[in-house]
Amino acid sequence: MLPPDCFPYFSRLVPNESQNPEGTTWVTDLELMHHYSTVACFTLPRGSQVGHIWQTEFVRLALNDEPLMHQILAIAAFHLAYCHPNNSRQFHMLASHHQSEAAQGLRKKLMQHVTPENAHACFAASSLMIIGAFAAFCLENDSGDLPRPSLQDLLDIFGLNRGMDVVLRTWEQYIHHGPFADLFKNLNNTKPMFYLEAVCKKLSDLGSKLRGDEVDDLTPLVDREISNFTQVMEESIRDAPVPELRSVMAWPIAMKPDFFVALGEKKPLALTILAYYCSILHEAQSSAWYLQGWGMAVMNDIVSTLPADKLEHILWPKSTMGQSEQNAFGSGIQPGGPLSL
């Protein structure tokens, strides 16, 4: 039995009043669908390899699933806003409208029941909604009146992702063997991934330092999460064509519940680990337009939140993001490991 409100984070995607922006017609939605089907779908994860799934299978299901249709249109509008910054506000309004409609419909489905008949559509809408949640904060315009990402926004996306995963996990095998099967194939990556390997090493060093120096009740919990996070990255390096992007999406789901609580309480040691995640977000933005600006913005929030005696723990991830360019890769590691969508 699900709790009365297991998806409180949906409320962040649903304004008090969801109204269609003025001047829009069904022609506008057709234009959005055309952009999604011809351009935006191929910018989604592994678009060059599985673009046919984003393009064909998602749209086919959306014809009979209103939340998924709204989310597809939202992704198209967000991508248009990204591509046309001079008109970003107009497209952002369209995207926000469609995403709020999708959130209301999907929340109702996930709260009531997921069935074999709607499991694939729920998965598709959920996947695009996470991308849309990131996209909603990655945009800029000349007037600077669009929202910028914050630490709390990232934690809200984590909560949204984890909540939807809890429900959809019941149907995992069913979804994995359906029309989206190619999305879940591991590719046995053999390319060196210098950046993520460096993050794993630096996190291991941090764990050793915390065990030796810190006197904090949270240290054992953080130490366990370092191992967990490192395992996610190692699996991503082995199996994913874009390991940074896989790590960005996988760790929030794999994160231990008590560590997620510690993040929500803004515990300093927990935030130091999140700083390393921010550096991966920053690295992944070269492969994912919807992650633009996230790593740096959230890192700045972490820096302003941490007490002075904890800032030394995040010097390395800060440096890799260009906040201290000279020492970013002093160990001989170069930024920008091989990426291939």
Phi, psi and omega in degrees: 000129179280148174296162184305324179220087183271001180230058181298337184287344175300330184299333179292338181266354185241106176297164178301324177232118178258103182238148178292130180304146182299144174085001180266148180225181177296335177296323177301316179295324177296320178296320178296317180296321178298316180295319179299313187287336184254337184229299192298323184299331182276356175266358181278168186310129180057035183301328180286342182255320184237027180302332180296331178288310178300323186281317189257306186292319180295317181292321179301314178294325184294337179298337179239018182217106187295316178301319179295319178299315178299321182290324175299315179295325177296316179299318179299316181292319177299319181293322176296321177297321178292320182285334184234075185302334179292336178246021188297324182297316180299312181291326179296321178297317177299314181298317182297320178299309183293323180291323178293321176295318178297318182297317179298315181290318182291320179302316180299317180296314183292327179286325185273295179192140169253133185234169175302332182286330183243003185299317182293319179293322178296318177298315181298314180295320180297316180299314180290331181290324176296316177298317179295325179295320174294315185298330184297341184242010186259005191261154175228152170217171187298325183278347178068024184261007175270151185293148175248149184291149178227171176303315181294324177300318180295317179295326176295320178294319175304312181296319178299313181298314182293321181295316179292325180296323180302317182286315186284342182300330178302328184256017188303308182295324178297315181291321183295337182251016180261209183293347180260016188307322183295338179293336188257003180285128174279147189249006178050059182300132180245001181281144175292137179241082190301319186293308181296325177297323177292320178298316179301316181295315182293324176293321177298317177298319179297318178301317178298319180295317181296319180295328184271330190247326189277141170244092188210134180298338184274349185303313179300320179296315180294321179298318177296321182289329174301316178296319180295313180298317179298320178297318177301315180294319180295320176294323178294318178299321183285322194247344191250141177291333175234082187301325180299315181293320177299318180297318179302318184275332187273322186297318179304327179282320182283345184304138179293141185303319182290332176288322177298321176297317180297323176297316180299330178272004178057039177294131186305314182295324177295321180292332177296323178290321178298330178299324177291323174299320179299324179294327177288320174306316181296318179292323185286344184295341176290343180249355186215106183302329185283357176258002183304127174083348185295310185302312182294317183296315181289324176301318178299321176295319180296316179301319181285343181267325185290143171292157187303325185285354178256352184294333180298334182290342184245016179299318183293307179300325176300317184295324181290343181266008178089005178280349172208072192305322189298323185253017188301318183228054183296342181274007180094358179276135181258144180289164172074057176300168185304130178236137177210117176271000000 
